[in-house]
Amino acid sequence: MEEREIDVTTEPKKRSLQAKKGRHRYNLDLLRRIEKRLDSLDLKLSTIFKGLEGMFHFEKAFIQKVACADEVDVEILQLLYVFQPDGLFPRQIATDLRQYHLDRFKVTRRLKAMNRRLEKEIGQHVAEKRGHHWALTGFAAEAGGETEKEDLTVFKKAVEEEE
């Protein structure tokens, strides 16, 4: 009787994890692992920001880039910079920006959205409610800087002349 020799040099093919679990399940597990890593990185980044909070100085352009979604948000923020210490009613902002067809509810919603975006990115708010007025927070006012106060007074005069 003849014995067959078994070729030991070739290893049997192993199925990949994707083939064992199924492509869809494998992709879902991979996505969960990636999201878990991103969450841990977000936590580390927010911890670093909180620890070094006093050392950062943000500029107005950065705040506009992060908080504002479009030119309407930029205009709202510009008006708040103009009427900085007191702030404005949402109705006044809507009146000043009537070319964008805003009402007071949309202005409030946009301000809250700007706060959410900035909170998510650096943990600060751009505007706060003072009574019924919306005004810039100390953080946003500090980011505006002293150099722009002259430019803002000119803009404020132009806005008052339109009324």
C-alpha positions in Angstrom: 0.0 0.0 0.0 1.2 3.4 -1.0 1.2 6.2 1.6 0.4 9.6 0.4 2.8 12.3 1.5 1.2 15.4 2.9 2.7 18.6 1.8 3.4 20.5 5.1 4.9 23.6 3.5 1.6 25.1 2.5 -0.6 26.3 5.3 -4.3 26.1 5.0 -6.1 29.3 4.0 -7.5 31.1 7.0 -10.6 33.2 6.7 -10.3 36.9 7.4 -12.2 38.4 10.3 -14.3 40.2 7.7 -15.3 36.9 6.1 -16.0 35.3 9.5 -18.2 38.1 10.9 -19.6 39.5 7.7 -18.7 42.6 6.0 -21.4 44.8 7.5 -20.7 43.7 11.1 -17.0 44.0 10.7 -17.4 47.6 9.4 -19.7 48.5 12.3 -17.2 47.1 14.8 -14.4 49.1 13.1 -16.5 52.2 13.2 -17.2 51.8 16.9 -13.5 51.4 17.7 -12.6 54.5 15.7 -15.4 56.5 17.5 -14.1 55.3 20.9 -10.6 56.5 20.0 -12.0 59.9 18.8 -13.9 60.3 22.1 -10.8 59.7 24.1 -8.9 62.2 22.0 -11.6 64.8 22.5 -11.5 64.2 26.3 -7.7 64.6 26.3 -7.9 67.8 24.1 -10.6 69.4 26.3 -8.5 68.6 29.4 -5.5 70.3 27.8 -7.6 73.3 26.9 -9.0 73.6 30.4 -5.5 73.3 31.9 -4.0 76.0 29.6 -7.0 78.2 29.4 -5.3 81.3 30.8 -2.4 81.1 28.4 -4.5 81.1 25.1 -5.4 84.4 23.4 -7.9 84.0 20.7 -8.5 86.6 18.0 -11.7 87.9 16.6 -11.1 86.2 13.3 -10.7 82.8 14.9 -13.9 83.3 16.9 -15.8 84.2 13.7 -14.4 81.3 11.8 -15.4 78.8 14.5 -18.7 80.3 15.7 -20.2 81.7 12.6 -21.7 79.5 9.9 -22.4 82.2 7.3 -22.3 85.9 6.7 -25.5 86.5 8.7 -23.9 85.2 11.8 -20.9 87.4 11.1 -23.2 90.4 10.8 -24.9 89.5 14.1 -21.6 89.2 15.8 -20.4 92.5 14.4 -23.5 94.3 15.7 -22.8 92.8 19.2 -19.2 94.1 19.0 -20.5 97.5 18.1 -23.0 97.7 21.1 -20.5 95.9 23.3 -21.2 96.7 26.9 -25.0 96.9 26.8 -25.9 94.5 24.1 -29.1 94.5 22.0 -32.5 93.1 21.9 -33.0 90.3 19.3 -35.7 92.5 17.8 -33.2 95.3 17.3 -30.7 93.0 15.7 -33.4 91.7 13.3 -34.4 95.2 12.4 -30.8 96.2 11.7 -30.3 93.1 9.5 -33.7 93.2 7.7 -32.1 92.5 4.4 -31.6 88.9 5.6 -35.3 88.5 6.5 -34.7 87.6 10.2 -37.1 87.8 13.0 -36.2 87.9 16.7 -36.6 84.1 17.1 -34.2 83.4 14.3 -31.7 85.8 15.8 -31.9 84.0 19.2 -31.6 80.6 17.5 -28.5 81.8 15.6 -26.9 83.2 18.8 -27.5 79.9 20.6 -26.0 77.9 17.7 -22.9 80.1 17.7 -22.6 79.5 21.4 -22.9 75.7 20.8 -20.2 75.7 18.1 -17.8 77.7 20.2 -18.5 75.6 23.3 -17.8 72.5 21.4 -14.5 73.8 20.0 -12.9 75.7 22.9 -15.4 75.6 25.8 -16.4 79.3 25.7 -19.5 81.2 24.8 -19.6 84.1 22.4 -22.8 85.8 23.7 -24.9 85.7 26.8 -28.3 86.9 27.8 -28.4 89.9 30.1 -32.0 90.5 30.9 -33.7 90.5 27.6 -30.5 91.8 25.8 -27.9 89.6 24.1 -24.4 90.9 24.8 -20.9 89.6 24.2 -19.3 87.6 26.9 -16.0 88.8 28.5 -14.1 86.2 26.5 -15.5 87.5 23.1 -15.1 91.1 24.1 -11.4 90.5 25.1 -10.9 88.7 21.8 -12.2 91.8 19.9 -9.3 93.8 21.3 -8.7 97.4 21.9 -7.4 98.1 18.3 -10.8 97.5 16.8 -12.7 99.9 19.1 -12.0 102.8 16.7 -13.4 100.9 13.8 -16.4 99.8 15.8 -17.3 103.4 16.8 -17.3 104.4 13.1 -19.5 101.4 12.3 -21.8 102.3 15.2 -22.3 105.8 14.0 -23.1 104.5 10.5 -25.7 102.1 12.0 -27.3 104.9 14.1 -27.4 107.2 11.0 -29.4 104.6 9.1 -32.0 104.6 11.9 
